[in-house]
């Protein structure tokens, strides 16, 4: 029957030599060796220290990631607008346009500063009421 412990009555400094002298063979074996209470306390302390360092680094990482996110946001919006413009082969602009009423067709047309028709629609009843500009344009007379 195998003993649970061997050489415990021999001083720790001499125990390894006793075991070597009395064994049949020496082999490398991998196993889990329990910690002594002091070692266990040291391991817990190391884990605490490492955990605190990790938390600090994660906090720094979060701050840096937010900064990068803020830097990327306008660039991503610009990219999105560029993709949309290329896809549609046009761009969205807001500029002064000139509204003209065609009384015969009862349509309203909007022209940009380059003179291109950019939009047209049926005229509203209020728009069909005569104005001074309409009269001048029709007669060609000036005030």
Phi, psi and omega per residue, in radians:
X1 nan 2.394 -3.141
X2 -1.408 2.376 3.105
X3 -1.336 2.599 3.091
X4 -1.224 -0.619 -3.138
X5 -2.418 2.520 3.094
X6 -2.212 2.414 3.030
X7 1.231 0.322 -3.139
X8 -1.156 -0.373 3.139
X9 -1.438 -0.115 3.140
X10 -1.702 2.527 -3.140
X11 -0.978 2.487 -3.071
X12 -0.968 -0.606 -3.116
X13 -1.175 -0.488 -3.080
X14 -1.796 -0.151 -3.025
X15 -1.120 -0.751 -3.119
X16 -1.084 -0.703 3.125
X17 -1.158 -0.702 3.096
X18 -1.043 -0.825 -3.132
X19 -1.118 -0.684 3.125
X20 -1.121 -0.771 -3.105
X21 -1.164 -0.484 -3.028
X22 -1.866 -0.017 -3.105
X23 -1.495 2.887 3.077
X24 -1.499 -0.556 -3.106
X25 -2.846 2.673 3.074
X26 -1.898 2.227 3.130
X27 -2.354 2.649 3.013
X28 -1.391 2.242 3.132
X29 -2.327 2.356 3.059
X30 -1.716 2.252 -3.135
X31 -2.705 2.959 3.094
X32 -1.638 2.039 -3.138
X33 -1.748 2.131 -3.123
X34 -1.106 2.571 3.101
X35 -1.344 2.581 2.936
X36 -1.304 2.746 -3.105
X37 -0.929 -0.665 3.130
X38 -1.184 -0.702 3.133
X39 -1.147 -0.694 3.120
X40 -1.094 -0.747 3.107
X41 -1.106 -0.696 3.124
X42 -1.148 -0.722 3.112
X43 -1.083 -0.710 3.113
X44 -1.130 -0.709 3.124
X45 -1.123 -0.752 3.101
X46 -1.093 -0.723 3.107
X47 -1.084 -0.726 3.113
X48 -1.087 -0.807 3.134
X49 -1.059 -0.805 -3.134
X50 -1.126 -0.711 3.139
X51 -1.093 -0.701 3.107
X52 -1.137 -0.770 3.114
X53 -1.080 -0.742 3.111
X54 -1.074 -0.770 3.138
X55 -1.076 -0.725 3.112
X56 -1.100 -0.799 -3.140
X57 -1.129 -0.696 3.099
X58 -1.085 -0.677 3.096
X59 -1.123 -0.786 3.099
X60 -1.077 -0.735 3.133
X61 -1.057 -0.738 -3.140
X62 -1.071 -0.755 3.137
X63 -1.114 -0.803 -3.137
X64 -1.120 -0.720 3.135
X65 -1.104 -0.667 3.093
X66 -1.117 -0.697 3.115
X67 -1.117 -0.772 3.105
X68 -1.116 -0.688 3.127
X69 -1.060 -0.732 3.110
X70 -1.151 -0.643 3.100
X71 -1.207 -0.633 -3.095
X72 -1.336 -0.538 -3.036
X73 -0.941 -0.935 -3.135
X74 -1.149 -0.565 3.116
X75 -1.190 -0.673 3.106
X76 -1.176 -0.658 3.086
X77 -1.135 -0.746 3.113
X78 -1.087 -0.740 3.119
X79 -1.090 -0.765 -3.137
X80 -1.069 -0.745 3.118
X81 -1.140 -0.704 -3.136
X82 -1.141 -0.719 3.118
X83 -1.115 -0.762 3.138
X84 -1.081 -0.782 -3.125
X85 -1.108 -0.744 3.121
X86 -1.165 -0.680 3.139
X87 -1.115 -0.764 -3.108
X88 -1.523 -0.167 -3.107
X89 0.988 0.587 3.100
X90 -2.776 2.992 3.089
X91 -2.270 2.674 3.111
X92 -1.561 2.178 3.127
X93 -2.282 2.752 3.032
X94 -2.170 2.039 -3.132
X95 -2.634 2.896 3.128
X96 -1.199 2.322 3.104
X97 -2.199 2.816 -3.032
X98 -1.963 2.190 -3.049
X99 -1.704 2.258 3.098
X100 -2.212 2.468 3.134
X101 -1.897 2.237 3.044
X102 -1.791 1.847 -3.058
X103 -1.163 -0.577 -3.115
X104 -1.133 -0.813 -3.108
X105 -1.617 -0.151 -3.103
X106 0.971 0.807 3.112
X107 -2.098 2.666 3.068
X108 -1.984 2.324 3.088
X109 -2.107 2.503 3.101
X110 -1.988 2.232 -3.108
X111 -2.057 2.443 3.068
X112 -1.437 3.122 -3.089
X113 -1.114 -0.338 3.105
X114 -1.473 -0.104 3.117
X115 1.553 0.193 3.142
X116 -1.582 2.364 3.064
X117 -1.219 2.106 -3.105
X118 -1.874 -0.348 -3.135
X119 -2.829 2.594 3.030
X120 -2.538 2.722 -3.123
X121 -2.794 2.874 3.045
X122 -1.147 2.532 -3.127
X123 -1.295 2.539 3.032
X124 -1.395 2.664 -3.138
X125 -0.944 -0.664 -3.138
X126 -1.111 -0.595 -3.122
X127 -1.271 -0.375 -3.118
X128 -1.398 -0.175 3.089
X129 -1.191 2.451 -3.059
X130 -1.165 2.424 3.072
X131 -2.150 2.922 3.125
X132 -1.081 -0.712 -3.137
X133 -1.071 -0.642 3.136
X134 -1.157 -0.720 -3.137
X135 -1.156 -0.777 3.139
X136 -1.098 -0.724 -3.121
X137 -1.143 -0.635 -3.105
X138 -1.255 -0.717 -3.083
X139 -1.566 -0.433 -3.114
X140 1.396 0.122 3.134
X141 -1.564 2.695 3.126
X142 -2.024 2.707 3.126
X143 -1.354 nan nan
